Amino acid sequence: MAESKAAWDQVGQEFRALGRQVKQHYEESRPEKPGAPLRGALVDKEDGEGTAEPRAEGPTTERRKVDDALQKLTESLDQAFSAIGDAVRDPQVGEQTKKAATSLSDALTATFAEASERFRKK
């Protein structure tokens, strides 16, 4: 039991390290300053006269808002997938991915070996 627990602890460590590397690639691909809203963030804007009163909205205004939201979503997804693509091409991320996969395989092997041993004893 101790061997498989240690192996699964190692899996957690390796995947956390991999997650940090992918996160770093994503954050490096963002043009915004830290703390700035995401490029795809939806925010309410004041009308052209500087008042916060709601405007009368017709179908075209609503359609424009939907189109803007979809465009921002598309841009955000593009940015995220670009960062993932960059991370995949990074040799360090590749090495960490191999370590994570190896640790997962080792943990599964240890778990099945312990389970098999328990069944043999019964």
C-alpha positions in Angstrom: 0.0 0.0 0.0 2.8 2.4 0.8 4.5 1.9 -2.5 1.3 2.8 -4.5 0.6 5.8 -2.3 4.1 7.1 -2.9 3.7 6.4 -6.6 0.4 8.3 -6.8 2.0 11.2 -4.8 4.7 11.3 -7.5 2.0 11.4 -10.2 0.5 14.5 -8.5 3.8 16.2 -8.3 4.6 15.6 -11.9 1.2 16.7 -13.2 1.4 19.9 -11.0 4.8 20.7 -12.5 3.4 20.1 -16.0 0.4 22.3 -15.2 2.7 25.1 -14.0 4.7 25.0 -17.3 1.5 25.1 -19.4 0.2 28.0 -17.2 3.5 29.8 -17.7 3.2 29.5 -21.5 -0.4 30.8 -21.3 0.5 33.8 -19.2 3.5 34.7 -21.4 1.2 34.7 -24.4 -1.1 37.2 -22.8 -0.4 40.8 -23.9 -2.2 42.3 -20.9 -0.5 43.4 -17.8 -1.1 41.2 -14.7 -4.4 42.1 -13.1 -5.9 43.6 -16.2 -9.1 42.1 -17.4 -8.8 39.4 -20.0 -9.1 40.5 -23.5 -12.3 38.5 -23.8 -13.8 39.9 -20.6 -17.4 41.2 -21.0 -17.9 44.6 -19.4 -20.7 47.0 -19.3 -19.9 50.3 -21.0 -21.4 53.7 -20.4 -23.3 55.4 -23.3 -21.6 58.0 -25.4 -22.6 60.9 -23.1 -20.9 59.5 -20.0 -24.1 58.5 -18.2 -24.7 55.1 -16.8 -28.4 55.1 -17.7 -29.5 52.1 -19.8 -30.1 52.7 -23.5 -33.1 51.5 -25.4 -32.0 48.4 -27.1 -33.4 47.1 -30.3 -32.7 43.8 -32.1 -29.6 45.3 -33.8 -28.0 46.4 -30.5 -28.6 43.0 -29.0 -27.3 41.3 -32.1 -24.2 43.5 -31.9 -23.6 42.5 -28.3 -23.9 38.8 -29.1 -21.5 39.2 -32.0 -19.0 41.1 -29.8 -19.3 38.4 -27.1 -18.7 35.6 -29.7 -15.8 37.5 -31.2 -14.2 37.9 -27.7 -14.8 34.2 -27.0 -13.2 33.2 -30.3 -10.2 35.4 -29.5 -9.8 34.0 -26.0 -10.0 30.4 -27.3 -7.5 31.2 -30.0 -5.1 32.6 -27.4 -5.5 29.6 -25.1 -4.9 27.1 -27.9 -2.0 29.0 -29.2 -0.4 28.9 -25.8 -1.0 25.1 -25.6 0.5 24.7 -29.0 3.6 26.7 -27.9 3.8 24.6 -24.7 3.7 21.4 -26.7 6.6 22.5 -28.8 8.7 23.4 -25.8 11.3 20.7 -25.1 11.0 21.2 -21.3 7.3 20.7 -21.4 7.8 17.6 -23.5 10.3 16.2 -21.0 7.8 17.0 -18.1 5.0 15.3 -20.0 7.2 12.2 -20.3 7.9 12.3 -16.6 4.2 12.7 -15.8 3.2 9.8 -18.1 6.0 7.6 -16.6 4.9 8.3 -13.1 1.3 7.6 -14.0 2.4 4.2 -15.5 4.5 3.4 -12.4 1.6 4.3 -10.1 -0.8 2.1 -12.1 1.7 -0.8 -12.0 2.2 -0.5 -8.3 -1.5 -0.3 -7.6 -2.3 -3.4 -9.7 0.6 -5.3 -8.2 -0.7 -4.5 -4.7 -4.3 -5.5 -5.7 -3.0 -8.7 -7.2 -1.1 -9.5 -4.1 -4.2 -8.9 -1.9 -6.2 -11.3 -4.1 -3.6 -14.0 -3.9 -3.6 -13.8 -0.1 -7.4 -14.3 0.1 
